[in-house]
């Protein structure tokens, strides 16, 4: 590897800061919103036979993958993917019931609440205060 390549690699590597972590989580939330748009669009496309819904699905698909990939630069893949999928699942269930007259029963709502609780706990587990405290205790 050339010296120039090593220098440019080290220049692009930025230390993890609370502000950067916050931005990554905001981008992950945006990716989740795009995932909701994708899921709803696929549902409305009726097997990609309705042009407007199909075009919307393609756009949201590209947006959600781009935003997710940006967020995963700073967030662990397992955590980021779980949060992204959780947001998409909850949003698809809620908007599916509104737009497509799908049933949202009490039991389904309870399990969606469990997903929401899991997403919140995953975010808390990624908190710098918690991870630094845990690392200090392990020494």
Secondary structure, DSSP 4 states (H G I P E B T S, - for coil): --HHHHHHHHHH-----HHHHHHHHHHHHHHHHHHHHHHHHHHHTTTTTSHHHHHHHHHHHHHHHHHHHHHTTTS-HHHHHHHHHHHHHHHHHHHHHHHS-----HHHHHHHHHHHHHHHHHHHHT-HHHHHHHHHHT-
